[in-house]
Amino acid sequence: MLELLHADVWRGDQRVFHDLSLRVGNDESVAILGPNGAGKSTLLKLITGELRAAAEPGSVARLFGEDLWSLEDLRHRLGLVSPEEAQRFDPEEPAADVVLSSLRGAFGVTRWMRFSKVERQRAREAMALAGVEDFVVRPYGALSSGERRRFLLARALVHEPEALLLDEPTTALDFPSAFAFIAVVRGLIRRGRGVIWVTHHPSEIPPEISRVILLKQGRVFADAVPRKSLTSANLSELYDLPLRVRWRDGFCQVTPEKA
């Protein structure tokens, strides 16, 4: 999915990454973790194609094996879920239309849109995968925040993407809603779906994630299997705070050292 070799990445006149080398496969389950300012949002924009690395001799920046790409192509190959999308729909919109409209690159269905039986079936399958098939006739505004987030997941799945990119996917969700979302993603990973989970919070990383990349101040601070990346020493240095890590049922639990 992503291949960077000796890449420099700028946002305006600020260089966020220098000499960055990183590879993420289509079918990998990866978490990207770091504090504010670490470079997570910049890396996310690289993956979605919104930013490009500087073209320099000896550097490589490829998405899905391509040096050049179109944003339209990427939108079909990569399913994105971000909390900001939840505000882009009319509260009176039927919940199912949140998913269907993704097939037209829109945020809501207009009266002129038509969908084939195949497309409607794809939408039903995506909603079933996200666990929201029982809510399809409700108005979008009548859904809980957790249900809305899972409809966004179905919206991302309807294109049958090669990988999912989840940007802070449990932000503003209560515990039951967050756990419900995590449970759905765990099932998708078990079915072989590639996932990149971008977060501030190690405790929400699903146990099925096979690799955790820690970012700090524009560099890869650690990149390994979860129990080697998410150690007390690594997280204490990452967040400049004495922290203690414990593991339970595959989840990483982090507390202050003196707690």
Number of C-alpha atoms within 10 A of each C-alpha: 19 17 19 19 15 18 23 21 22 16 12 7 6 8 12 20 22 15 14 19 17 15 13 18 14 20 16 18 23 26 24 24 26 24 17 13 13 21 20 24 14 20 21 18 12 19 22 20 19 11 15 20 21 15 12 10 8 8 16 18 24 20 20 18 11 12 10 11 13 9 11 10 9 17 17 20 20 24 24 22 24 17 18 11 13 17 11 11 18 15 13 11 18 20 27 25 23 26 30 27 20 22 21 13 11 15 20 20 20 10 5 5 10 12 12 8 9 9 15 16 14 20 26 20 16 24 25 13 19 26 19 19 18 9 18 18 12 14 16 24 16 15 16 11 19 21 21 23 25 24 29 26 29 31 26 27 27 26 20 17 19 18 24 26 24 22 21 17 24 23 16 12 17 11 11 10 19 18 16 17 21 19 14 15 23 18 14 17 20 12 9 12 19 24 25 24 23 25 22 16 17 21 15 18 23 22 16 17 21 15 20 25 20 23 22 19 16 20 16 18 16 18 18 14 15 23 16 13 19 25 17 19 14 18 22 18 14 21 13 10 12 16 20 17 20 14 12 8 6 15 17 20 15 19 12 12 12 7 6
